[in-house]
Amino acid sequence: MTRSRNILSRLMPRLRKIVGNEQLILSILALTVGAAGGGAVILFRQGIAQVQNLFYGSTGEGLFVHAQTLPWWRILLAPTLGGLLIGLLVYYFLPDRRPQGVADVIEAGALRGGRMSVTTGLKAAVISAVSIGVGASVGREGPAVHLGATLGGWLAKKLRLRRTHSRTLLGCGVACAVAASFNAPIAGALFASEVVVGHYALSAFAPIVIASVTGTAISNVYFGDFPAFTVAEHSIASFWEFPAFAGLGLLAGLLAMAFMRGTVLAENVAGKIPLPPWIRPAAGGAMVGILALMVPQVLGVGYGTTDAALQVSFSLALLIAVGVAKIVATAISLGFGFGGGVFSPSLVIGAMLGGAYGIVVAGLSPELSSGPGAYTIVGMGAMAAAVLGAPISTTLIVFEMTGDYAITMAVMVAVVFASLVTRDFHGGSFFAWQLERRGLDLKGGFESTLLRTLGVRPVMSLVSELVTRDVGLGDLREMLQKSERGELFVVRDNGELFGTITLADLSEVAFDPTVDDLIKAGDVARPRPPVLSAADDLEAALKLMRDTGESYIAVVEDKESMLFLGSIDERDVMSAYNRALLERRREELGG
């Protein structure tokens, strides 16, 4: 293992020497990641099929049709026993004892320089494959994205690539996974740039496109060149219909909010149940099984259900029932700890909403309606865009699935309104919510995200003006008058920070020499000053400086030991930020 690591770490310098062009090297690496990611998606999907076959005796997408032929105990037992297995796997094998997904990829790209653990990625993929196979109401695209990103991030880590190239390879892994899942290379490339990389500079976009196309090609070799769904041709009956599409977008935005808040509620309820964490997925699986006895369409990924809606095979009542049940089942599955994503459930819920809306519109104005099938497609795009926070790539997925420019225009209108509703009234996407639940707010903009990537330790000064507690007042006065910062740090004999002293802290004794022999540093020091730990980032440093009004702050090893390490000044923070900003802009422009 150590030998293979050394070989990989020496590979990049050799490639630079042989090829001589970093962009060409990055393209070769993108091709590698695209091929590996496409193959990984094939294995992942086949793994789901085998688990599903083990528990239900079927490998097909239309699980709900087969489920109607099974005895009730099997439908109830499969997600329950599967949930027990998932709970044990997550509890003992995954970091933080929780499933992994797209939010972890976004976090890695924003805060960890694109590096990811391949061991965690493979474990997470197995757990998600089992979750989907046993019937949990979750999606397979999110886990596929995480798996592809893991491969790209791992390769970047082993080759010791700089941050911008690591994030590009992370994007390559995401792109090939999305493209291989939907047979949509354009959408894969734009999803990676829109959600993970955060820009469309050619230096990053070109390798991402290469990986996306490669992933699609690998997938097509195995599964064939078929779109994800069977979609009939549709045409827009009249441009007067566009207000109806806008209305569908508004409803999709509201339903997306209900879906995301329902997942929050389910997670909160699961956390309050007096059961061990590893048993919670089994409880959630039992609830999903009970729901599936009444509405079998909630089981699994739901592509068969979506296809049935696209073929206008469901009545209005069934569309509404399946839509509501799918929201409840997905919220329970995710909230109680199954692994999986939200892309597929969003498409199913959107299809049910769009189909029901289309039936109502056709009944009110049949001559101006494009039919329920067209509204089903529009609902899918609007709902997925609102939940994922990816309006551009979601629109393109629909376009690549249908090849219909007119329907795509309708999808664009609905996507805009749905995205506006969730942004203004919910605060963002499902992934942003997940990160916020972990205490990570990446919505502060480019500047805040950049500050979070910069640590306090590299910026702090190791040269600080220190005194011990027994230093006399006369010496303190002289040191403060000569001090550049006008502040001294008082430390104990063991190096622990005791407090700080400024001339203002000396107050009335500052220039009274008659008490010089009576007062020591420990007597006048300000105890418990604001401090930063070495593990903090520069955003935390600037926030502390703003909240306390102090521009010069001590840095300690941690806030328990209070071992003094150095100090940090606001000027040092801003200088480090400006250097990082210039470097990031230069990298994005391909410089």
Secondary structure, DSSP 8 states (H G I E B T S, - for coil): -HHHHHHHHHHHHHHHHHH--HHHHHHHHHHHHHHHHHHHHHHHHHHHHHHHHHHHS--SS-HHHHHTTS-HHHHHHHHHHHHHHHHHHHHHHSGGGS---HHHHHHHHHHSTT---HHHHHHHHHHHHHHHHTT-S-BSHHHHHHHHHHHHHHHHHHTT--HHHHHHHHHHHHHHHHHHHHT-HHHHHHHIIIIII----HHHHHHHHHHHHHHHHHHHHHH-S--SS-------S-GGGHHHHHHHHHHHHHHHHHHHHHHHHHHHHHHHSSS-GGGHHHHHHHHHHHHHHH-GGGSSS-HHHHHHHHTT-S-HHHHHHHHHHHHHHHHHHHHTT---BSHHHHHHHHHHHHHHHHHHHHHH-GGG---HHHHHHHHHHHHHHHHHT-HHHHHHHHHHHH--HHHHHHHHHHHHHHHHHHHHHT-S-HHHHHHHHTT----S-HHHHHHHTSBSTTTSBS---EEETT-BHHHHHHHHHH-SSSEEEEE-TTSBEEEEEEHHHHGGGTT-GGGTTT-BHHHH-EES--EEETT-BHHHHHHHHHHH--SEEEEES-TTT-BEEEEEEHHHHHHHHHHHHHHHHHHHTT-
